[in-house]
């Protein structure tokens, strides 16, 4: 699903995404956000998660975000607090991080490295 980049406050768009989710019944719903935006990513994620659940069509089962994919993760160095906050806010894991421009640049999160960066 694509929320057209920071359009989580656009109710008609979020309602359409919630309907797409209801009609297509995807196995997983991932929030894809940029690591560069810091705490704004937490706001984007929580609003997106809430919108797709609350704006679901009346007959459908509301869904929530199943995981997080963070792009541009290679650019944030030791500023990983927002990533931890995203996990805390939703209870969902960061599934992949992007460290380049291609699909081959998606990596699983190295939790140990993340914690070490936080403790620096």
C-alpha positions as CSV (number, residue, x, y, z in Angstrom):
1,X,0.0,0.0,0.0
2,X,1.2,3.5,-0.7
3,X,-0.1,6.5,1.2
4,X,1.4,8.9,-1.4
5,X,4.0,10.2,0.9
6,X,2.9,11.9,4.1
7,X,-0.7,12.0,3.2
8,X,-1.9,10.4,6.4
9,X,-4.2,13.4,7.2
10,X,-6.0,13.0,3.8
11,X,-9.2,11.2,4.9
12,X,-10.5,10.4,1.4
13,X,-7.2,8.8,0.5
14,X,-7.0,6.9,3.8
15,X,-10.6,5.7,3.3
16,X,-9.7,4.5,-0.2
17,X,-6.7,2.6,1.2
18,X,-8.8,1.0,3.9
19,X,-11.3,-0.1,1.2
20,X,-8.5,-1.5,-0.9
21,X,-7.3,-3.5,2.1
22,X,-10.8,-4.8,2.7
23,X,-11.4,-5.8,-0.9
24,X,-8.0,-7.4,-1.5
25,X,-7.4,-9.0,1.9
26,X,-3.5,-8.7,1.7
27,X,-1.5,-11.2,3.8
28,X,0.5,-8.3,5.4
29,X,0.2,-4.5,5.6
30,X,3.5,-2.7,5.8
31,X,4.0,0.9,6.5
32,X,6.9,2.2,4.4
33,X,8.5,5.4,5.7
34,X,11.7,7.4,5.5
35,X,14.1,7.1,8.4
36,X,15.3,10.6,7.7
37,X,12.1,12.3,9.0
38,X,12.7,11.3,12.6
39,X,9.8,11.6,15.0
40,X,7.5,12.7,12.1
41,X,7.7,9.1,11.0
42,X,6.1,8.1,14.3
43,X,3.2,10.5,13.7
44,X,2.8,9.3,10.1
45,X,2.8,5.6,11.2
46,X,0.3,6.0,14.1
47,X,-2.1,8.1,12.0
48,X,-1.8,5.7,9.0
49,X,-2.4,2.7,11.3
50,X,-5.3,4.3,13.0
51,X,-6.9,5.5,9.7
52,X,-6.8,2.1,8.0
53,X,-8.5,0.6,11.0
54,X,-11.1,3.3,11.7
55,X,-12.0,4.0,8.1
56,X,-12.6,0.4,7.1
57,X,-15.9,-0.3,5.4
58,X,-18.7,-1.2,7.9
59,X,-18.9,-4.9,6.8
60,X,-15.2,-5.5,6.9
61,X,-12.8,-6.6,9.6
62,X,-10.6,-3.6,10.5
63,X,-6.9,-4.3,9.9
64,X,-3.8,-2.7,11.4
65,X,-0.2,-2.4,10.2
66,X,1.7,-5.7,10.4
67,X,5.2,-4.3,10.1
68,X,7.4,-1.4,9.2
69,X,9.9,-0.9,6.4
70,X,12.2,2.1,6.8
71,X,14.0,3.5,3.8
72,X,17.2,5.6,3.8
73,X,18.3,3.9,7.0
74,X,21.9,4.1,6.0
75,X,21.7,7.9,6.4
76,X,20.8,8.2,10.0
77,X,23.9,7.0,11.8
78,X,23.2,6.8,15.5
79,X,19.9,8.7,15.4
80,X,17.7,5.6,15.7
81,X,15.4,6.7,18.5
82,X,12.5,7.3,16.1
83,X,12.8,3.7,14.8
84,X,12.5,2.4,18.3
85,X,9.5,4.7,19.0
86,X,7.8,3.4,15.9
87,X,8.0,-0.2,17.2
88,X,6.9,0.9,20.6
89,X,3.9,2.9,19.3
90,X,2.5,0.1,17.2
91,X,3.9,-3.1,18.8
92,X,5.0,-4.1,15.3
93,X,8.5,-4.9,14.1
94,X,10.7,-3.1,11.6
95,X,10.8,-5.9,9.0
96,X,13.3,-4.4,6.6
97,X,15.5,-1.3,6.3
98,X,16.5,0.2,3.0
99,X,20.2,1.1,2.6
100,X,20.2,1.9,-1.1
101,X,18.2,2.3,-4.3
102,X,17.3,-1.3,-5.2
103,X,15.4,-4.2,-3.8
104,X,18.7,-5.9,-3.2
105,X,19.4,-3.0,-0.7
106,X,16.7,-4.1,1.7
107,X,18.1,-5.6,4.8
108,X,16.8,-7.3,7.9
109,X,17.2,-5.2,11.0
110,X,20.3,-5.9,13.0
111,X,18.8,-5.4,16.5
112,X,22.2,-5.6,18.2
113,X,23.6,-2.8,16.1
114,X,20.5,-0.8,16.6
115,X,20.8,-1.1,20.4
116,X,24.5,-0.3,20.3
117,X,23.8,2.9,18.3
118,X,21.2,3.9,20.8
119,X,23.6,3.4,23.7
120,X,26.4,5.5,22.1
